[in-house]
C-alpha cells in the first residue's frame, strides 16, 4: 500500500479523496524525501490548522442529521 493510500482516507460516500490533502501530499513529495510513513504523517498533521479540525467537528451534527433524514431515523451504525 502506498503512502497516499495509507495516509489519506476516502471521504464520505462519494469515494473521493479530499483534494486539499492530495495537493499537499504532491507538494510535500516534491520538496522532501520521506523515508518513513510516520515522517510524512507528522508533516501533514503539522500543517493542519486547528480551525479546519474545528469546522469538521462543527459540521458533524449537520451531517448526522442528514443521514438520519435519509434513512428515516437512526441507522444501525
C-alpha positions in Angstrom: 0.0 0.0 0.0 1.4 3.4 -1.0 1.9 6.4 1.3 -1.0 8.3 -0.2 -3.5 5.4 0.2 -2.3 4.7 3.7 -2.4 8.3 4.8 -5.5 9.6 3.0 -8.9 8.1 3.6 -11.8 8.4 1.2 -14.3 11.0 2.2 -17.9 10.1 2.9 -20.0 8.2 0.4 -18.5 9.9 -2.7 -15.4 7.8 -2.5 -13.2 10.8 -3.5 -10.2 11.9 -1.6 -10.1 15.4 -0.2 -8.3 17.4 -2.9 -6.6 19.6 -0.2 -4.7 16.6 1.1 -3.9 15.3 -2.4 -2.3 18.7 -3.3 -0.5 18.9 0.0 0.9 15.4 -0.5 2.1 16.2 -4.0 3.8 19.4 -2.8 5.5 17.6 0.1 6.7 14.8 -2.0 8.4 17.3 -4.4 10.0 19.2 -1.6 11.0 16.4 0.8 12.2 12.9 0.8 10.2 10.9 3.4 11.7 7.6 4.2 9.2 6.6 6.9 5.5 6.9 6.7 5.4 8.4 10.2 7.6 11.3 8.9 5.0 12.1 6.2 2.1 11.8 8.7 3.8 14.2 11.1 4.5 16.7 8.3 0.8 16.6 7.2 -0.5 16.9 10.8 1.8 19.8 11.5 0.2 21.7 8.5 -3.4 21.2 9.7 -4.9 24.3 11.0 -7.0 24.0 14.2 -9.8 25.9 12.6 -10.0 23.2 9.9 -10.5 20.5 12.5 -13.0 22.7 14.3 -15.0 23.1 11.2 -15.1 19.3 10.7 -16.3 18.9 14.2 -18.9 21.6 13.9 -20.3 20.2 10.7 -20.7 16.7 12.1 -24.0 17.2 13.8 -25.5 18.6 10.5 -24.1 15.5 8.6 -25.6 13.1 11.2 -29.0 14.8 10.8 -28.8 14.4 7.0 -28.1 10.7 7.4 -31.0 10.3 9.9 -33.3 12.1 7.5 -32.2 9.9 4.6 -32.7 6.7 6.5 -35.8 8.0 8.3 -34.3 7.6 11.8 -31.2 6.3 13.5 -29.1 3.9 11.4 -27.5 0.7 12.6 -24.1 2.2 12.7 
